[in-house]
Amino acid sequence: ARRARAMQRQGQTPSIVDRPLPKGRSEVSLSAFSFLFSELVQYHRTRASSIAELEQKLSEAGEGVGSRMLEVLAHREKSNRREIRLQGILQFINTNVWRCLFGKVADSLEIYNDDEYVLGDKSLVVNRYISVPKDLGDLNCGAFAAGVVKGVLRDAGFPAEVSAYYAEVDGQRTPKTNILMKFAPEVLEREKRLGA
Amino acid sequence: GHAGARGVAMASHRTRSGGRGNPEHAGNAAWLATEKVNAELFTLTYGALVMQVMRDCEDCVEEVNKRLDKMGVSIGSRLIEDFLAKTNTTQRCASFKETCEVVALVGLKMFLGLTCVVTNWSLENTECDILFEHLNPFCEFVELPDRFVQDDLKYCQLLCGVVRGALLAIGTKTECEFVSDKLKGDETFVMHMKFLGNVEDEYPFED
């Protein structure tokens, strides 16, 4: 902000990176987001030749969100300290990213295999749709959220294949959204080198 | 009789929602009552949408502007139902002036949390400007590369489409454009509204 003011004094327009970062506390209605998201889905649905392609496009959109979220949160919440360990980045996604985007931390984080972790959420806020068929609704939200995770992991240096799937939960009407992260071999090798 | 009952119903409607004469109260009340999400989720998702449309249109700005507008109209035509339901609206606006006040003070407030002012009315009250304090839900974090400023990318065109589409769905044809755009280096965001006519007044095409 100081640099921005200095530039203004010199008659230069401060670029966007010199302005203070927003505090991240403003809101919009869930309705507004739902309408925007359903239009995003609709846009890709008419252009995709398969459900898999639709999910891929939604995941790509999510990656854009995740990638930028990493920058904003690392700066705002982590004093620019970057996670270099797997557990660290997983906690970052589970807590910081989820809380910023969805208003709460994720419900669960489990390890399936050496290279596979699963993040679970009982009800992603993006699931609450307006005027989009419910059967496809959850699938699309999952793909988008998976993309967000993928974007964060990729830009943080932990490349992984990320996908979303559903799991029935006893005593719950709606299924749980699970986000499966399968990490590239180089990530695990690096973890070993750094001392597991 | 019937008129008396309707009179009572309208009186209680006025009491409940703060009255037709106070769109600012109605807007604030609806904003307070609505479920909300982090604005950054909206902003980044919109940004991702614009980027994908840009790529699909191979950076052709004219195509992108058209596409964003079209998506906005599609949203507007569905959003109007949500608006009417949430604001308990049962009556038509009496004039274009009232329509624009409702758009600016109720609509933009309850969906996006924006505080706007309607001003610069033309003599016949068919044109006006909506002034925005900011357009952060769309534009936070956004800076347009020079070539897109030069080619006149209308980054926020989706919002214009939403307003036009919503009004069209209730029979009011309008033009709706940003005549001042901070992303292009202007001081403020100003949306210009122009009344074009009511749909039912149109001459039927079949003779």
Interface residues (C-beta under 8 A of the other chain):
Chain A: T13 S15 I16 P22 G24 S26 E27 V28 S29 L30 S31 A32 F33 F35 L36 F37 E39 L40 Q42 Y43 H44 R47 K57 E60 A61 G62 G64 V65 R68 M69 V72 C100 L101 F102 G103 V125 I130 S131
Chain B: W31 T34 E35 K36 V37 N38 A39 E40 L41 F42 L44 T45 Y46 G47 A48 L49 M51 Q52 V53 D56 M71 S74 I75 R78 L79 D82 K86 M110 F111 L112 G113 N136 P137 E140 F141 V142 E143 G185
